[in-house]
Amino acid sequence: MKLMFIVLLSLFSLSANAQTIAEKLTILSLDKDVDEDSKEVKRTQAALTRGLTVCNFENEEKLASAAWVITKNIREKGQYAEATDIVEGVNAALLGAKAKQDCSEVMALYAVNRIEGSTHSDAVTGARGLYRTMGLVK
């Protein structure tokens, strides 16, 4: 919980001029300023909006914070990652989910696969296959 609070503070402090969670997350993830109307921010917003339909996070801020923690962990291990890719990957892995899922588990699985050298597509496919086998997605 303490780590989540610190991440939330960094999410807001590093991009103090940003107006939306999507804009803040995009700026952090790409490590550059982006216009609030940019295609990158729109892509992030779409991913966050969809993510709230399949994940049991309470709000966009918590989903964005979790995605940013995973992004940083993957980067610290020497692999490239973007927060939006992670949220989109979770959305793809849980497409057709019968109920909202604990997406922190899916994100952790994604991170392990990426750190081990899997591509984004392979990490998503692996997670989707696992969740399909478990009967959680169609």
Z-matrix of the N, CA and C atoms (Angstrom, degrees):
N
C 1 1.444
C 2 1.520 1 110.27
N 3 1.328 2 116.20 1 -40.51
C 4 1.461 3 121.05 2 179.35
C 5 1.524 4 109.87 3 -62.24
N 6 1.328 5 116.18 4 -42.81
C 7 1.462 6 120.50 5 178.92
C 8 1.521 7 110.70 6 -62.36
N 9 1.322 8 117.44 7 -41.28
C 10 1.460 9 121.37 8 179.45
C 11 1.523 10 110.27 9 -62.55
N 12 1.324 11 117.34 10 -39.59
C 13 1.458 12 121.62 11 178.50
C 14 1.523 13 110.69 12 -64.45
N 15 1.322 14 116.79 13 -43.49
C 16 1.461 15 120.88 14 178.70
C 17 1.527 16 110.52 15 -63.39
N 18 1.310 17 116.09 16 -41.53
C 19 1.460 18 119.83 17 178.89
C 20 1.520 19 110.38 18 -63.88
N 21 1.328 20 116.98 19 -42.57
C 22 1.465 21 119.71 20 177.75
C 23 1.522 22 111.06 21 -60.57
N 24 1.322 23 116.87 22 -42.41
C 25 1.459 24 119.84 23 178.20
C 26 1.521 25 111.00 24 -62.19
N 27 1.331 26 116.74 25 -42.70
C 28 1.465 27 118.98 26 179.74
C 29 1.517 28 110.87 27 -67.67
N 30 1.317 29 116.72 28 -35.60
C 31 1.456 30 120.55 29 178.38
C 32 1.518 31 110.58 30 -59.95
N 33 1.311 32 116.50 31 -38.77
C 34 1.457 33 120.25 32 -178.80
C 35 1.519 34 112.34 33 -84.71
N 36 1.313 35 118.50 34 -38.30
C 37 1.462 36 119.94 35 -174.67
C 38 1.523 37 112.48 36 -75.05
N 39 1.321 38 118.45 37 -35.88
C 40 1.455 39 120.20 38 -178.04
C 41 1.515 40 113.01 39 -71.55
N 42 1.290 41 116.36 40 -20.98
C 43 1.461 42 119.81 41 -179.88
C 44 1.526 43 109.54 42 -132.00
N 45 1.314 44 114.56 43 57.06
C 46 1.463 45 120.55 44 -172.74
C 47 1.523 46 113.43 45 -61.36
N 48 1.323 47 118.24 46 -28.01
C 49 1.454 48 120.69 47 -178.16
C 50 1.527 49 112.91 48 -83.73
N 51 1.306 50 117.32 49 -11.66
C 52 1.457 51 120.62 50 -179.02
C 53 1.531 52 109.91 51 -70.01
N 54 1.314 53 115.96 52 147.11
C 55 1.461 54 121.14 53 -175.55
C 56 1.529 55 113.50 54 -97.97
N 57 1.291 56 118.83 55 -31.33
C 58 1.459 57 121.11 56 -176.35
C 59 1.521 58 110.79 57 -119.99
N 60 1.320 59 115.69 58 161.06
C 61 1.460 60 120.67 59 176.45
C 62 1.522 61 109.64 60 -60.93
N 63 1.327 62 117.09 61 -41.80
C 64 1.468 63 120.88 62 -179.91
C 65 1.526 64 110.99 63 -60.81
N 66 1.311 65 116.34 64 -42.75
C 67 1.465 66 119.77 65 179.23
C 68 1.524 67 110.53 66 -65.15
N 69 1.319 68 117.30 67 -43.43
C 70 1.464 69 121.59 68 179.48
C 71 1.519 70 111.25 69 -62.05
N 72 1.322 71 116.23 70 -45.77
C 73 1.460 72 120.10 71 -179.48
C 74 1.525 73 110.85 72 -65.21
N 75 1.306 74 116.92 73 -39.51
C 76 1.466 75 120.50 74 179.31
C 77 1.525 76 110.35 75 -63.68
N 78 1.311 77 117.32 76 -44.40
C 79 1.469 78 121.45 77 179.19
C 80 1.522 79 110.45 78 -60.87
N 81 1.321 80 117.31 79 -45.80
C 82 1.465 81 120.50 80 177.90
C 83 1.518 82 111.76 81 -62.58
N 84 1.310 83 116.05 82 -46.67
C 85 1.453 84 121.20 83 -175.06
C 86 1.525 85 112.58 84 -66.41
N 87 1.325 86 116.13 85 -42.88
C 88 1.472 87 119.82 86 -178.42
C 89 1.519 88 112.33 87 -87.81
N 90 1.323 89 116.71 88 -11.71
C 91 1.462 90 122.75 89 -179.68
C 92 1.528 91 112.16 90 56.53
N 93 1.318 92 113.96 91 42.38
C 94 1.465 93 120.34 92 176.33
C 95 1.523 94 108.31 93 -158.98
N 96 1.318 95 115.56 94 157.28
C 97 1.455 96 119.93 95 176.40
C 98 1.522 97 109.80 96 -71.68
N 99 1.305 98 115.58 97 140.49
C 100 1.459 99 121.71 98 176.39
C 101 1.516 100 108.26 99 -134.16
N 102 1.295 101 115.44 100 150.89
C 103 1.462 102 121.37 101 177.75
C 104 1.524 103 108.81 102 -75.06
N 105 1.311 104 116.32 103 142.70
C 106 1.463 105 120.23 104 -178.40
C 107 1.521 106 113.08 105 -60.58
N 108 1.327 107 117.57 106 -20.35
C 109 1.466 108 121.81 107 178.51
C 110 1.522 109 112.82 108 -98.55
N 111 1.320 110 117.53 109 9.90
C 112 1.463 111 120.82 110 -176.75
C 113 1.526 112 111.38 111 -70.24
N 114 1.323 113 114.83 112 159.11
C 115 1.463 114 119.51 113 178.50
C 116 1.530 115 111.04 114 -64.94
N 117 1.331 116 117.07 115 -30.30
C 118 1.464 117 120.24 116 178.97
C 119 1.527 118 111.41 117 -65.78
N 120 1.334 119 116.41 118 -43.65
C 121 1.472 120 120.65 119 179.24
C 122 1.527 121 109.49 120 -67.36
N 123 1.312 122 117.37 121 -40.96
C 124 1.472 123 120.33 122 178.46
C 125 1.530 124 110.73 123 -62.04
N 126 1.325 125 116.41 124 -39.50
C 127 1.464 126 121.21 125 178.67
C 128 1.532 127 110.04 126 -64.69
N 129 1.326 128 116.22 127 -43.89
C 130 1.461 129 120.31 128 178.80
C 131 1.519 130 110.92 129 -63.98
N 132 1.334 131 116.54 130 -43.11
C 133 1.464 132 119.94 131 179.34
C 134 1.523 133 111.14 132 -61.70
N 135 1.317 134 117.26 133 -42.80
C 136 1.466 135 120.73 134 178.64
C 137 1.530 136 110.41 135 -62.12
N 138 1.326 137 116.99 136 -41.48
C 139 1.463 138 120.57 137 179.81
C 140 1.530 139 110.92 138 -65.27
N 141 1.333 140 117.00 139 -43.61
C 142 1.464 141 119.99 140 179.11
C 143 1.526 142 111.69 141 -64.56
N 144 1.319 143 116.36 142 -43.00
C 145 1.467 144 120.56 143 179.67
C 146 1.526 145 110.32 144 -60.96
N 147 1.316 146 116.83 145 -47.15
C 148 1.466 147 121.22 146 178.17
C 149 1.524 148 110.51 147 -64.59
N 150 1.334 149 115.99 148 -39.06
C 151 1.459 150 120.75 149 -179.17
C 152 1.517 151 113.04 150 -58.44
N 153 1.310 152 116.31 151 -35.69
C 154 1.463 153 119.11 152 179.74
C 155 1.523 154 112.67 153 -70.55
N 156 1.333 155 117.40 154 -15.13
C 157 1.462 156 119.98 155 176.94
C 158 1.522 157 112.39 156 -85.18
N 159 1.338 158 118.03 157 -20.10
C 160 1.461 159 120.95 158 -178.81
C 161 1.524 160 112.93 159 -113.97
N 162 1.322 161 116.76 160 -16.37
C 163 1.467 162 121.34 161 -177.94
C 164 1.522 163 110.85 162 -107.95
N 165 1.316 164 115.59 163 151.76
C 166 1.455 165 118.87 164 -179.16
C 167 1.531 166 113.03 165 -92.42
N 168 1.324 167 118.12 166 24.22
C 169 1.460 168 121.11 167 173.32
C 170 1.523 169 108.71 168 -69.36
N 171 1.329 170 115.93 169 146.39
C 172 1.457 171 121.04 170 -176.50
C 173 1.520 172 113.12 171 -71.31
N 174 1.333 173 116.31 172 -32.11
C 175 1.462 174 119.46 173 -176.52
C 176 1.527 175 110.45 174 -159.10
N 177 1.322 176 115.50 175 173.80
C 178 1.467 177 121.43 176 -179.14
C 179 1.521 178 112.16 177 -59.85
N 180 1.307 179 117.29 178 -37.48
C 181 1.463 180 120.83 179 -178.10
C 182 1.523 181 111.16 180 -59.42
N 183 1.314 182 116.80 181 -44.53
C 184 1.466 183 120.32 182 -178.73
C 185 1.526 184 111.10 183 -69.74
N 186 1.309 185 117.16 184 -39.34
C 187 1.458 186 120.60 185 176.43
C 188 1.521 187 110.27 186 -64.09
N 189 1.328 188 116.69 187 -45.11
C 190 1.466 189 120.95 188 179.28
C 191 1.522 190 111.12 189 -62.83
N 192 1.319 191 116.96 190 -40.90
C 193 1.468 192 120.72 191 179.26
C 194 1.526 193 111.35 192 -63.26
N 195 1.317 194 116.27 193 -44.14
C 196 1.463 195 119.97 194 178.82
C 197 1.525 196 110.60 195 -63.03
N 198 1.324 197 116.59 196 -42.80
C 199 1.468 198 120.21 197 178.74
C 200 1.522 199 110.67 198 -62.98
N 201 1.329 200 117.30 199 -38.06
C 202 1.458 201 120.31 200 -179.69
C 203 1.533 202 110.99 201 -68.75
N 204 1.331 203 118.22 202 -39.38
C 205 1.464 204 121.34 203 177.30
C 206 1.528 205 109.81 204 -60.76
N 207 1.316 206 116.85 205 -45.47
C 208 1.469 207 121.16 206 179.45
C 209 1.529 208 110.17 207 -63.96
N 210 1.329 209 116.88 208 -42.54
C 211 1.463 210 121.03 209 178.78
C 212 1.524 211 110.33 210 -58.29
N 213 1.317 212 116.32 211 -48.09
C 214 1.469 213 120.23 212 -179.57
C 215 1.523 214 111.14 213 -62.56
N 216 1.321 215 117.93 214 -40.87
C 217 1.466 216 121.03 215 179.51
C 218 1.520 217 111.53 216 -62.69
N 219 1.309 218 116.86 217 -42.98
C 220 1.461 219 120.27 218 179.33
C 221 1.524 220 109.79 219 -64.34
N 222 1.322 221 116.82 220 -43.91
C 223 1.470 222 120.94 221 179.90
C 224 1.520 223 111.86 222 -64.10
N 225 1.327 224 116.52 223 -39.05
C 226 1.465 225 120.28 224 179.58
C 227 1.521 226 111.74 225 -63.03
N 228 1.310 227 116.82 226 -25.02
C 229 1.465 228 121.49 227 178.98
C 230 1.531 229 112.44 228 -91.82
N 231 1.338 230 116.22 229 8.19
C 232 1.452 231 119.83 230 172.99
C 233 1.515 232 116.53 231 93.12
N 234 1.312 233 118.06 232 6.68
C 235 1.462 234 121.04 233 178.50
C 236 1.520 235 109.53 234 -107.53
N 237 1.312 236 116.73 235 150.61
C 238 1.464 237 120.50 236 178.41
C 239 1.525 238 109.38 237 -84.56
N 240 1.311 239 116.12 238 139.18
C 241 1.463 240 120.96 239 176.85
C 242 1.515 241 109.26 240 -152.51
N 243 1.318 242 115.30 241 148.96
C 244 1.465 243 122.64 242 172.23
C 245 1.521 244 107.62 243 -121.25
N 246 1.314 245 115.19 244 142.02
C 247 1.467 246 120.03 245 -178.04
C 248 1.524 247 111.80 246 -60.11
N 249 1.325 248 116.91 247 -39.42
C 250 1.463 249 119.66 248 -179.16
C 251 1.523 250 110.94 249 -63.73
N 252 1.333 251 117.00 250 -39.04
C 253 1.466 252 120.24 251 176.94
C 254 1.526 253 110.97 252 -59.77
N 255 1.315 254 116.10 253 -38.91
C 256 1.462 255 120.16 254 -178.93
C 257 1.523 256 110.61 255 -65.93
N 258 1.319 257 116.54 256 -46.52
C 259 1.473 258 119.52 257 179.80
C 260 1.528 259 110.27 258 -65.09
N 261 1.325 260 116.92 259 -42.02
C 262 1.475 261 119.33 260 176.84
C 263 1.521 262 110.80 261 -63.48
N 264 1.326 263 117.28 262 -37.37
C 265 1.464 264 120.74 263 178.02
C 266 1.513 265 112.14 264 -63.79
N 267 1.314 266 116.45 265 -41.85
C 268 1.465 267 120.95 266 176.87
C 269 1.525 268 109.55 267 -62.58
N 270 1.325 269 115.73 268 -44.36
C 271 1.470 270 119.71 269 178.87
C 272 1.523 271 111.03 270 -59.40
N 273 1.315 272 116.70 271 -42.87
C 274 1.471 273 120.48 272 -179.70
C 275 1.524 274 110.99 273 -68.11
N 276 1.324 275 116.80 274 -41.61
C 277 1.468 276 120.30 275 -179.55
C 278 1.521 277 111.33 276 -63.55
N 279 1.323 278 116.27 277 -32.23
C 280 1.470 279 120.35 278 -176.14
C 281 1.524 280 113.30 279 -102.54
N 282 1.312 281 117.29 280 13.75
C 283 1.455 282 121.21 281 178.17
C 284 1.531 283 109.28 282 -56.93
N 285 1.311 284 116.18 283 125.34
C 286 1.458 285 120.80 284 -179.31
C 287 1.521 286 113.69 285 82.15
N 288 1.330 287 117.19 286 16.72
C 289 1.467 288 120.08 287 179.39
C 290 1.520 289 110.13 288 -61.21
N 291 1.312 290 115.42 289 141.56
C 292 1.455 291 121.39 290 -178.37
C 293 1.521 292 111.88 291 -75.96
N 294 1.327 293 116.81 292 -21.47
C 295 1.471 294 122.50 293 178.33
C 296 1.517 295 107.92 294 -155.76
N 297 1.315 296 116.15 295 163.79
C 298 1.468 297 119.72 296 176.44
C 299 1.524 298 108.98 297 -61.07
N 300 1.314 299 115.15 298 142.39
C 301 1.456 300 121.06 299 -176.45
C 302 1.528 301 111.59 300 -113.75
N 303 1.319 302 115.88 301 164.09
C 304 1.458 303 122.31 302 172.76
C 305 1.528 304 106.67 303 -78.74
N 306 1.304 305 116.14 304 95.10
C 307 1.464 306 120.64 305 -173.60
C 308 1.520 307 113.32 306 -72.26
N 309 1.317 308 117.35 307 -14.40
C 310 1.460 309 117.98 308 175.55
C 311 1.531 310 109.49 309 -64.12
N 312 1.322 311 117.12 310 -32.12
C 313 1.460 312 120.82 311 176.63
C 314 1.528 313 110.98 312 -68.32
N 315 1.320 314 116.53 313 -43.28
C 316 1.461 315 120.35 314 179.65
C 317 1.524 316 109.53 315 -65.50
N 318 1.329 317 116.59 316 -41.43
C 319 1.463 318 120.41 317 179.28
C 320 1.519 319 111.36 318 -63.95
N 321 1.324 320 116.84 319 -39.90
C 322 1.468 321 120.29 320 178.19
C 323 1.525 322 110.62 321 -64.26
N 324 1.317 323 117.00 322 -42.37
C 325 1.461 324 121.39 323 176.94
C 326 1.524 325 110.23 324 -61.68
N 327 1.326 326 116.55 325 -44.40
C 328 1.464 327 122.03 326 176.99
C 329 1.530 328 109.75 327 -58.01
N 330 1.334 329 116.52 328 -46.71
C 331 1.467 330 120.98 329 -177.93
C 332 1.520 331 111.61 330 -61.00
N 333 1.329 332 116.65 331 -45.36
C 334 1.459 333 120.15 332 179.70
C 335 1.529 334 110.40 333 -59.21
N 336 1.313 335 116.30 334 -45.01
C 337 1.465 336 119.57 335 179.97
C 338 1.526 337 111.65 336 -63.73
N 339 1.323 338 117.45 337 -43.16
C 340 1.465 339 120.84 338 179.66
C 341 1.526 340 111.71 339 -65.95
N 342 1.331 341 116.54 340 -41.52
C 343 1.463 342 120.76 341 179.44
C 344 1.519 343 110.75 342 -63.72
N 345 1.320 344 116.20 343 -34.49
C 346 1.459 345 121.15 344 178.47
C 347 1.533 346 112.88 345 -76.63
N 348 1.331 347 116.61 346 -3.36
C 349 1.456 348 119.83 347 174.74
C 350 1.518 349 115.96 348 107.35
N 351 1.316 350 117.58 349 1.10
C 352 1.462 351 119.57 350 177.81
C 353 1.519 352 110.57 351 -70.06
N 354 1.309 353 115.56 352 151.14
C 355 1.460 354 120.46 353 174.97
C 356 1.525 355 108.72 354 -74.41
N 357 1.315 356 115.43 355 168.18
C 358 1.468 357 120.55 356 175.59
C 359 1.530 358 109.61 357 -56.23
N 360 1.316 359 116.77 358 -48.51
C 361 1.474 360 121.18 359 -178.23
C 362 1.519 361 111.99 360 -60.81
N 363 1.329 362 116.71 361 -42.48
C 364 1.462 363 119.98 362 179.21
C 365 1.530 364 111.58 363 -65.54
N 366 1.331 365 116.44 364 -39.43
C 367 1.471 366 120.20 365 179.34
C 368 1.526 367 110.54 366 -64.62
N 369 1.322 368 116.83 367 -41.26
C 370 1.461 369 120.87 368 179.65
C 371 1.528 370 110.19 369 -68.21
N 372 1.323 371 116.59 370 -45.09
C 373 1.458 372 121.18 371 179.88
C 374 1.525 373 110.95 372 -60.81
N 375 1.320 374 116.59 373 -41.65
C 376 1.466 375 120.71 374 178.47
C 377 1.514 376 111.95 375 -63.12
N 378 1.317 377 116.35 376 -45.16
C 379 1.470 378 120.21 377 179.06
C 380 1.519 379 110.61 378 -64.38
N 381 1.314 380 116.22 379 -43.00
C 382 1.469 381 120.18 380 179.91
C 383 1.525 382 110.82 381 -61.84
N 384 1.320 383 116.29 382 -43.36
C 385 1.462 384 120.25 383 178.49
C 386 1.515 385 112.30 384 -61.87
N 387 1.321 386 116.32 385 -41.70
C 388 1.460 387 120.50 386 178.31
C 389 1.521 388 111.07 387 -63.65
N 390 1.324 389 116.32 388 -46.17
C 391 1.471 390 119.36 389 -179.24
C 392 1.527 391 111.67 390 -69.02
N 393 1.322 392 117.44 391 -31.10
C 394 1.466 393 120.18 392 175.48
C 395 1.522 394 110.35 393 -67.72
N 396 1.342 395 116.64 394 -43.45
C 397 1.445 396 121.63 395 178.71
C 398 1.529 397 111.45 396 -60.32
N 399 1.337 398 115.65 397 -36.10
C 400 1.457 399 121.18 398 179.65
C 401 1.522 400 112.13 399 -77.54
N 402 1.341 401 116.65 400 -7.38
C 403 1.451 402 120.56 401 178.62
C 404 1.518 403 114.42 402 80.66
N 405 1.336 404 116.57 403 15.99
C 406 1.461 405 120.05 404 -178.05
C 407 1.522 406 112.82 405 -88.12
N 408 1.323 407 117.45 406 -19.84
C 409 1.458 408 122.06 407 176.74
C 410 1.523 409 108.25 408 -130.99
N 411 1.317 410 114.81 409 159.82
C 412 1.467 411 120.72 410 -179.39
C 413 1.509 412 110.96 411 -76.74
